[in-house]
Amino acid sequence: MTRKRTDLDAPASAGEVGAFLRQVAATPRRVGREGHGRLIFALDATASREPTWDRAARIQSSMFVETRALGGLEVQLCFYRGFQEFQVSDWYRDSDALLRRMNRVFCSAGLTQIGRVLGHALREAAATQLDALVFVGDCVEEPRDRLADLAGRLGVFGVPAFVFQEGRDPTAEPCLRDIARLSGGAWCPFDASSPQLLRDLLSAVAVYAAGGRKALEHYGQSRGGAVLRLTEQLAHKGD
């Protein structure tokens, strides 16, 4: 089913980006057994996100690039689409391998399966080390209470969900905010016309997962602009 997205021209404000980065920095960091960060990169691949799927595929490489000097990052791709189709990849430490996997994916009309994403993250957290869940989507078509319960369980495991909402669908936003809040993560909207913002925010999460608050502050200094101004607010907090 193809859905209409609403208010897609409302990008994240400086305040929302700042709040997101502050929450990232305030999240207790867990380090994988091998000393590098591990996160699940989960995406909605239903028809409404087809216009921006290729862009997301290209952006993901920045997460690896920004964390190489910090010991690296392991990423697992997770996506849903079509009629009850849900796929999970191997763990990747190479951006080219993940990009090749994403390039084989095409979007297909269907309902959201965010509950399956959260359930999968819970299983991974119980079985091995998982530092964070990143979710990129634009719509919610599932019971809010059930998703809130799963998000709360992630919070118990110490696995924050960092939620990036494409557009500002007013029905989806409260639910996506709940997922971030109850898991101990953070929520931030982004706009399809500002891919650099999504790139910087995804990289910020990856850098923090791999290197902590000090690494996040250094990342802000290297990126400059709004990201620098916002991460400077973290300078007086300990790691």
Rosetta silent file (secondary structure, phi, psi, omega in degrees, C-alpha in Angstrom):
SEQUENCE: MTRKRTDLDAPASAGEVGAFLRQVAATPRRVGREGHGRLIFALDATASREPTWDRAARIQSSMFVETRALGGLEVQLCFYRGFQEFQVSDWYRDSDALLRRMNRVFCSAGLTQIGRVLGHALREAAATQLDALVFVGDCVEEPRDRLADLAGRLGVFGVPAFVFQEGRDPTAEPCLRDIARLSGGAWCPFDASSPQLLRDLLSAVAVYAAGGRKALEHYGQSRGGAVLRLTEQLAHKGD
SCORE:     score description
SCORE:     0.000 S_00000001
   1 L     0.000  129.515  177.175    0.000    0.000    0.000 S_00000001
   2 L   -90.045  133.252 -175.564    1.369    3.400   -0.938 S_00000001
   3 L  -113.434  151.005  175.760    0.880    6.033    1.698 S_00000001
   4 L   -86.584  126.799  175.120    0.785    9.794    1.492 S_00000001
   5 L   -91.146  144.778 -175.581    3.436   11.494    3.565 S_00000001
   6 L  -114.713  148.951  172.751    2.516   14.796    5.111 S_00000001
   7 L    56.574   44.010 -177.373    4.477   17.969    5.822 S_00000001
   8 L   -72.355  -11.522 -177.496    7.639   16.718    4.069 S_00000001
   9 L   -92.843   14.108 -179.419    8.964   20.253    3.732 S_00000001
  10 L  -103.582   92.579  179.998    9.473   20.716    7.471 S_00000001
  11 L   -73.086  168.977  177.194   13.165   20.030    8.159 S_00000001
  12 L   -65.861  138.729  175.892   14.613   19.598   11.603 S_00000001
  13 L   -80.881  166.038  176.890   15.132   22.854   13.426 S_00000001
  14 H   -59.371  -36.261  179.350   18.432   23.753   15.081 S_00000001
  15 H   -65.470  -39.721  179.927   16.759   23.096   18.430 S_00000001
  16 H   -68.980  -41.177  177.574   15.666   19.601   17.410 S_00000001
  17 H   -64.043  -43.415  178.431   19.110   18.730   16.063 S_00000001
  18 H   -61.213  -44.114  179.071   20.698   20.101   19.239 S_00000001
  19 H   -62.057  -39.263  179.160   18.348   18.119   21.447 S_00000001
  20 H   -62.402  -48.961 -178.368   19.139   14.984   19.465 S_00000001
  21 H   -65.334  -37.043  177.332   22.912   15.397   19.804 S_00000001
  22 H   -64.141  -38.626  179.386   22.646   16.164   23.509 S_00000001
  23 H   -68.823  -38.956  175.296   20.626   12.998   24.009 S_00000001
  24 H   -56.334  -48.241 -177.423   23.173   10.966   22.033 S_00000001
  25 H   -66.083  -28.423 -178.343   25.937   12.298   24.280 S_00000001
  26 H   -83.517   -8.563 -177.452   23.936   11.578   27.442 S_00000001
  27 L   -78.307  127.590  177.218   23.347    7.944   26.473 S_00000001
  28 L   -58.184  129.896 -177.015   25.536    5.461   28.377 S_00000001
  29 L   -92.496  133.160  174.714   27.927    3.941   25.854 S_00000001
  30 L  -108.766  140.608 -178.659   28.472    0.203   25.712 S_00000001
  31 L  -111.811  130.145 -179.320   31.568   -1.204   24.009 S_00000001
  32 L   -61.031  162.964 -176.317   31.461   -4.514   22.152 S_00000001
  33 L   -59.461  -28.769 -178.849   33.608   -7.418   23.225 S_00000001
  34 L   -94.569    7.209  173.753   36.063   -6.718   20.396 S_00000001
  35 L    86.666    3.609  177.770   36.340   -3.037   21.275 S_00000001
  36 L  -118.835  161.023 -179.892   34.348   -1.612   18.382 S_00000001
  37 E   -73.357  149.522  176.700   30.799   -0.322   18.158 S_00000001
  38 E  -131.572  125.269  177.291   27.967   -2.554   16.945 S_00000001
  39 E  -141.865  152.067  173.874   24.680   -1.186   15.684 S_00000001
  40 E   -94.415  129.925  178.491   21.674   -2.313   13.683 S_00000001
  41 E  -107.427   99.413 -173.140   20.785   -0.029   10.765 S_00000001
  42 E  -106.880  135.656 -176.763   17.063   -0.596   10.197 S_00000001
  43 E  -135.326  144.758  169.102   15.075    0.977    7.380 S_00000001
  44 E   -77.712  117.723  178.755   11.532    1.153    6.130 S_00000001
  45 L  -112.777   30.783  175.138   11.695   -0.096    2.508 S_00000001
  46 L   -80.354  173.244 -167.900    8.005    0.285    1.733 S_00000001
  47 H   -60.232  -32.466 -176.423    6.850    2.210   -1.325 S_00000001
  48 H   -65.129  -20.015 -177.742    6.604    5.631    0.319 S_00000001
  49 H  -100.592    4.820 -178.456   10.363    5.663    0.889 S_00000001
  50 H   -56.467  -40.774 -178.349   11.379    4.675   -2.632 S_00000001
  51 H   -61.056  -23.936 -175.320   12.388    8.238   -3.661 S_00000001
  52 H  -114.708    5.407 -178.200   15.028    8.401   -0.909 S_00000001
  53 H   -63.366  -48.752 -178.755   16.231    4.774   -0.667 S_00000001
  54 H   -59.994  -37.425  179.141   19.218    5.219   -2.996 S_00000001
  55 H   -64.450  -41.859  178.340   20.233    8.321   -1.077 S_00000001
  56 H   -63.491  -37.122  178.998   20.140    6.401    2.209 S_00000001
  57 H   -62.169  -41.999  179.818   22.281    3.686    0.654 S_00000001
  58 H   -70.039  -37.906 -176.519   24.949    6.203   -0.288 S_00000001
  59 H   -65.486  -32.924 -173.069   24.806    7.993    3.066 S_00000001
  60 L   -57.773  -28.385 -176.981   25.464    4.868    5.136 S_00000001
  61 H   -61.311  -26.390 -178.584   29.123    4.757    4.094 S_00000001
  62 H   -63.843  -27.552  179.860   29.801    7.860    6.181 S_00000001
  63 H   -63.830  -39.823  179.549   29.178    5.853    9.358 S_00000001
  64 H   -72.298  -43.976 -176.943   32.148    3.615    8.573 S_00000001
  65 H   -58.753  -45.708 -174.604   34.408    6.413    7.385 S_00000001
  66 H   -72.528  -14.588 -175.722   33.941    8.508   10.515 S_00000001
  67 H  -109.072    0.601 -176.683   34.625    5.594   12.885 S_00000001
  68 H   -57.746  -43.583 -177.000   37.732    4.013   11.315 S_00000001
  69 H   -75.094   -7.342 -176.920   40.134    5.817   13.620 S_00000001
  70 H  -101.679    7.440 -178.506   38.027    4.855   16.659 S_00000001
  71 L   107.103   -2.976  174.512   38.370    1.105   16.263 S_00000001
  72 L    90.825  179.135 -174.772   35.701    0.676   13.618 S_00000001
  73 E  -146.171  139.173  171.435   32.049   -0.202   13.514 S_00000001
  74 E  -106.992  129.764 -177.534   30.020   -3.330   12.815 S_00000001
  75 E  -126.532  135.594  173.079   26.671   -2.710   11.121 S_00000001
  76 E  -114.538  127.002  177.874   23.822   -5.087   10.412 S_00000001
  77 E   -83.589  136.155  178.428   21.218   -4.066    7.828 S_00000001
  78 E  -139.308  130.148  179.443   17.597   -4.751    8.693 S_00000001
  79 E  -151.318  158.816  175.428   14.612   -3.773    6.535 S_00000001
  80 E  -130.496  155.761  179.880   10.985   -4.556    5.829 S_00000001
  81 E  -169.098  171.301  172.035    8.824   -4.156    2.747 S_00000001
  82 L    56.150 -150.137 -178.925    5.930   -5.696    0.830 S_00000001
  83 L   -92.131   98.763  175.242    3.674   -8.293    2.426 S_00000001
  84 L    59.266   25.792  176.953    5.326   -9.382    5.674 S_00000001
  85 E   -88.298  126.928 -176.820    8.802   -9.402    4.116 S_00000001
  86 E  -141.025  122.465 -175.048   11.494   -8.841    6.727 S_00000001
  87 E  -128.518  146.387  179.002   15.194   -9.318    6.067 S_00000001
  88 E  -131.472  134.377 -178.144   18.349   -9.154    8.154 S_00000001
  89 E   -92.258  178.397  167.477   21.885   -9.128    6.751 S_00000001
  90 E   -68.913  175.220  173.141   25.192  -10.400    8.048 S_00000001
  91 E   -86.308  132.569 -177.841   27.307   -8.061   10.164 S_00000001
  92 E  -116.198  141.525  170.122   29.479   -5.769    8.041 S_00000001
  93 L  -117.522   13.959 -177.326   32.641   -3.878    8.861 S_00000001
  94 L  -132.131  125.743 -175.927   33.045   -2.619    5.310 S_00000001
  95 H   -67.091  -33.580 -179.112   30.911    0.115    3.772 S_00000001
  96 H   -65.709  -39.418  179.002   31.255   -1.238    0.226 S_00000001
  97 H   -65.256  -41.838  177.879   29.879   -4.628    1.247 S_00000001
  98 H   -66.550  -39.172  178.951   26.907   -3.015    2.979 S_00000001
  99 H   -62.716  -42.135  177.939   26.320   -0.730   -0.008 S_00000001
 100 H   -61.060  -38.879  178.727   26.255   -3.704   -2.368 S_00000001
 101 H   -65.817  -43.731 -179.220   23.667   -5.352   -0.121 S_00000001
 102 H   -67.171  -33.148 -179.358   21.518   -2.221   -0.016 S_00000001
 103 H   -69.940  -14.419  176.620   21.757   -1.786   -3.783 S_00000001
 104 L   -87.584   -3.709 -177.591   20.084   -5.166   -4.244 S_00000001
 105 L   -95.963  134.265  170.825   17.033   -3.958   -2.344 S_00000001
 106 L  -120.377  148.088 -178.225   14.053   -2.356   -4.044 S_00000001
 107 L   -76.401  148.275 -177.738   11.143   -0.776   -2.221 S_00000001
 108 L  -144.105  138.440 -177.207    7.770   -2.505   -2.282 S_00000001
 109 L   -59.814  138.486  179.477    4.339   -1.393   -1.109 S_00000001
 110 L   174.206  178.597  179.492    3.276   -2.742    2.252 S_00000001
 111 L   -89.835  160.631  179.386    2.538   -1.962    5.884 S_00000001
 112 L   -69.012  153.051  178.752    5.126   -1.036    8.491 S_00000001
 113 L  -135.727   47.193 -177.468    6.785   -3.770   10.563 S_00000001
 114 H   -64.745  -33.238  177.691    8.551   -1.732   13.213 S_00000001
 115 H   -59.092  -36.756  178.658    7.577   -4.253   15.877 S_00000001
 116 H   -69.747  -35.363  175.837    9.625   -6.890   14.064 S_00000001
 117 H   -60.986  -49.541 -178.447   12.594   -4.512   13.966 S_00000001
 118 H   -65.047  -39.808  178.259   12.404   -3.965   17.730 S_00000001
 119 H   -63.500  -41.015  177.877   11.881   -7.669   18.393 S_00000001
 120 H   -63.655  -43.250  178.306   14.916   -8.559   16.300 S_00000001
 121 H   -60.692  -38.390  177.419   17.033   -6.000   18.158 S_00000001
 122 H   -62.525  -41.876  179.439   15.914   -7.537   21.462 S_00000001
 123 H   -65.597  -40.747  177.956   17.002  -10.985   20.315 S_00000001
 124 H   -64.054  -41.632 -179.572   20.384   -9.665   19.197 S_00000001
 125 H   -63.995  -35.489  179.727   20.846   -7.857   22.502 S_00000001
 126 H   -74.036  -30.302 -174.686   20.073  -11.045   24.424 S_00000001
 127 H   -90.316  -29.496 -174.462   22.402  -13.176   22.305 S_00000001
 128 L  -153.971 -168.529  179.440   25.407  -10.888   21.867 S_00000001
 129 L   -84.618  131.302  175.239   26.613   -7.311   22.288 S_00000001
 130 L  -137.637  123.255 -174.729   24.482   -4.595   20.682 S_00000001
 131 L   -91.995  -31.003 -176.258   25.301   -0.934   21.243 S_00000001
 132 E  -165.835  156.532  170.818   22.502    0.836   19.397 S_00000001
 133 E  -116.768  129.089  172.564   19.608    0.573   16.989 S_00000001
 134 E  -110.267  127.783  178.281   19.220    3.156   14.229 S_00000001
 135 E  -125.048  131.596  177.372   15.803    3.297   12.547 S_00000001
 136 E  -120.250  118.931 -179.469   14.901    5.394    9.503 S_00000001
 137 E  -161.060  176.497 -176.441   11.222    5.585    8.536 S_00000001
 138 L  -132.460   -6.402 -171.340    8.303    7.870    7.812 S_00000001
 139 L  -148.546  153.553  175.344    5.125    6.088    8.885 S_00000001
 140 L  -132.588  126.537  179.773    3.668    3.911   11.671 S_00000001
 141 L  -130.158   34.890 -177.044    0.767    1.508   11.081 S_00000001
 142 L  -130.974  160.706 -179.443    1.029   -0.621   14.218 S_00000001
 143 L   -60.077  127.223 -176.824   -0.411   -0.424   17.742 S_00000001
 144 H   -62.597  -39.983 -177.781    1.400    2.277   19.686 S_00000001
 145 H   -62.910  -40.600 -179.694    1.210    0.408   22.998 S_00000001
 146 H   -64.907  -43.625  179.167    2.875   -2.703   21.574 S_00000001
 147 H   -65.081  -37.663  178.421    5.748   -0.699   20.086 S_00000001
 148 H   -63.461  -39.948  179.033    6.147    1.198   23.346 S_00000001
 149 H   -63.050  -45.052  179.647    6.409   -2.080   25.258 S_00000001
 150 H   -64.908  -40.658  178.435    9.113   -3.404   22.931 S_00000001
 151 H   -63.370  -40.478  177.292   11.005   -0.119   23.110 S_00000001
 152 H   -61.723  -36.734  177.727   10.889   -0.228   26.888 S_00000001
 153 H   -66.694  -37.605  174.884   12.378   -3.713   26.826 S_00000001
 154 H   -60.019  -40.256  178.179   15.215   -2.430   24.671 S_00000001
 155 H   -60.908  -38.184  177.579   15.792    0.207   27.311 S_00000001
 156 H   -62.419  -37.669  178.269   16.076   -2.490   29.975 S_00000001
 157 H   -75.843   -8.958 -178.378   18.778   -4.158   27.859 S_00000001
 158 L    77.948   27.897 -179.943   20.572   -0.835   27.562 S_00000001
 159 L  -111.524  102.067 -179.866   20.123   -0.613   23.785 S_00000001
 160 L   -74.823  143.664  173.661   19.057    2.900   22.725 S_00000001
 161 E  -103.259  121.344  176.347   17.043    3.404   19.544 S_00000001
 162 E  -101.316  111.326 -168.358   18.030    6.473   17.541 S_00000001
 163 E  -106.073  123.219  176.866   15.020    7.252   15.368 S_00000001
 164 E  -110.236  113.882 -178.075   15.203    9.391   12.232 S_00000001
 165 E   -97.911  118.954  175.978   11.764   10.350   10.939 S_00000001
 166 E   -80.265  119.399 -175.241   11.559   11.347    7.293 S_00000001
 167 L    80.130 -174.577 -176.791    8.970   14.098    7.090 S_00000001
 168 L  -132.318   52.732  175.962    6.624   15.046    9.893 S_00000001
 169 L   -56.121  118.323 -173.784    3.647   12.702    9.631 S_00000001
 170 L   -68.575  -20.866  177.095    1.619   13.824   12.676 S_00000001
 171 L   -79.502  -39.189 -177.177    0.318   10.315   13.347 S_00000001
 172 H   -75.059  -34.054 -169.775    3.728    8.671   13.246 S_00000001
 173 H   -57.581  -47.443 -179.890    5.629   11.284   15.226 S_00000001
 174 H   -60.883  -38.185 -179.197    4.295   10.553   18.760 S_00000001
 175 H   -68.721  -43.514  179.817    4.893    6.833   18.327 S_00000001
 176 H   -67.106  -36.042  174.913    8.418    7.266   16.953 S_00000001
 177 H   -63.154  -40.839  178.395    9.212    9.684   19.772 S_00000001
 178 H   -59.617  -44.506 -178.622    7.989    7.055   22.256 S_00000001
 179 H   -58.697  -46.117  179.395   10.302    4.421   20.783 S_00000001
 180 H   -63.731  -48.932 -175.219   13.297    6.706   21.176 S_00000001
 181 H   -64.223  -47.768 -174.553   12.374    7.893   24.665 S_00000001
 182 H   -70.966  -24.664  178.157   11.465    4.518   26.164 S_00000001
 183 H   -86.745  -10.038 -176.294   14.585    2.819   24.810 S_00000001
 184 L    87.186   16.890 -179.766   16.818    5.588   26.130 S_00000001
 185 L  -100.476 -143.310 -177.693   17.659    6.857   22.648 S_00000001
 186 E  -153.278  153.989 -179.040   16.727    9.978   20.720 S_00000001
 187 E  -118.301  143.418  173.693   14.423   11.106   17.903 S_00000001
 188 E  -152.597  135.052  175.554   15.097   13.607   15.137 S_00000001
 189 E   -82.179  157.524  170.692   13.202   14.495   11.953 S_00000001
 190 E  -142.489  165.365 -172.448   14.914   15.007    8.643 S_00000001
 191 L  -118.987  138.137 -176.499   13.862   16.347    5.299 S_00000001
 192 L   -59.486  -22.026 -178.627   14.347   14.607    1.946 S_00000001
 193 L   -88.727    0.633 -178.589   15.905   17.766    0.530 S_00000001
 194 L  -127.875   67.671 -177.617   18.676   17.895    3.168 S_00000001
 195 H   -63.142  -27.238 -179.679   20.665   14.648    2.866 S_00000001
 196 H   -63.365  -34.875  177.874   23.718   16.224    4.500 S_00000001
 197 H   -63.295  -47.381  179.232   21.812   16.577    7.766 S_00000001
 198 H   -62.107  -41.668  178.289   20.928   12.885    7.802 S_00000001
 199 H   -57.102  -47.786 -177.702   24.525   12.010    6.901 S_00000001
 200 H   -66.022  -39.886 -178.117   25.866   14.073    9.805 S_00000001
 201 H   -71.201  -40.969  175.629   23.358   12.734   12.314 S_00000001
 202 H   -61.121  -43.006  179.452   23.900    9.098   11.325 S_00000001
 203 H   -64.046  -37.039  179.239   27.638    9.652   11.561 S_00000001
 204 H   -61.117  -43.253  178.060   27.210   11.268   14.984 S_00000001
 205 H   -63.691  -44.998 -179.045   25.478    8.152   16.304 S_00000001
 206 H   -63.190  -43.938  179.143   28.126    5.886   14.780 S_00000001
 207 H   -61.632  -42.323 -179.661   30.970    7.999   16.165 S_00000001
 208 H   -67.211  -40.540  178.965   29.417    7.972   19.618 S_00000001
 209 H   -61.425  -34.549 -176.611   28.833    4.200   19.512 S_00000001
 210 H   -88.185  -31.245 -170.316   32.478    3.668   18.605 S_00000001
 211 H  -134.092   -4.956  177.251   34.212    6.361   20.646 S_00000001
 212 H    84.393 -169.799 -172.633   31.956    8.038   23.184 S_00000001
 213 H   -63.701  -41.365 -179.591   31.302   11.693   23.998 S_00000001
 214 H   -61.740  -39.920  178.010   34.835   12.935   23.372 S_00000001
 215 H   -65.354  -35.921  178.335   34.774   11.396   19.913 S_00000001
 216 H   -65.643  -41.312  178.061   31.422   13.061   19.277 S_00000001
 217 H   -63.274  -41.926  178.631   32.843   16.447   20.241 S_00000001
 218 H   -63.924  -37.836  177.610   35.814   15.905   17.921 S_00000001
 219 H   -60.683  -42.858  177.708   33.418   14.926   15.149 S_00000001
 220 H   -60.569  -39.603  179.025   31.595   18.220   15.580 S_00000001
 221 H   -64.865  -37.959 -178.486   34.868   20.100   15.288 S_00000001
 222 H   -74.593  -29.695 -178.604   35.751   18.273   12.077 S_00000001
 223 H   -82.622  -34.347 -179.481   32.329   18.814   10.502 S_00000001
 224 L    73.195 -169.399  176.376   31.997   22.488   11.438 S_00000001
 225 H    58.664 -142.024 -175.636   28.826   24.521   10.907 S_00000001
 226 H   -64.180  -36.476 -179.092   25.700   23.669   12.849 S_00000001
 227 H   -64.392  -40.845  176.556   27.049   20.335   14.054 S_00000001
 228 H   -61.915  -47.161 -177.910   30.070   22.058   15.591 S_00000001
 229 H   -60.618  -36.057 -177.603   27.931   24.694   17.307 S_00000001
 230 H   -77.785  -41.833 -179.478   25.682   22.024   18.754 S_00000001
 231 H   -71.893  -21.114  175.458   28.369   19.606   19.896 S_00000001
 232 H   -61.767  -23.911  178.238   30.214   22.455   21.583 S_00000001
 233 H   -66.731  -15.501 -177.699   27.383   22.435   24.107 S_00000001
 234 H   -94.175   -3.495 -167.410   28.717   19.056   25.278 S_00000001
 235 L   -59.885  -28.822 -174.623   32.272   20.240   25.894 S_00000001
 236 L   -98.665   12.799  178.291   31.995   20.507   29.672 S_00000001
 237 L  -102.717  141.346  179.074   30.427   17.096   30.238 S_00000001
 238 L   -77.436  159.361 -179.889   32.525   14.121   31.158 S_00000001
 239 L   -83.055    0.000    0.000   32.581   10.909   29.053 S_00000001
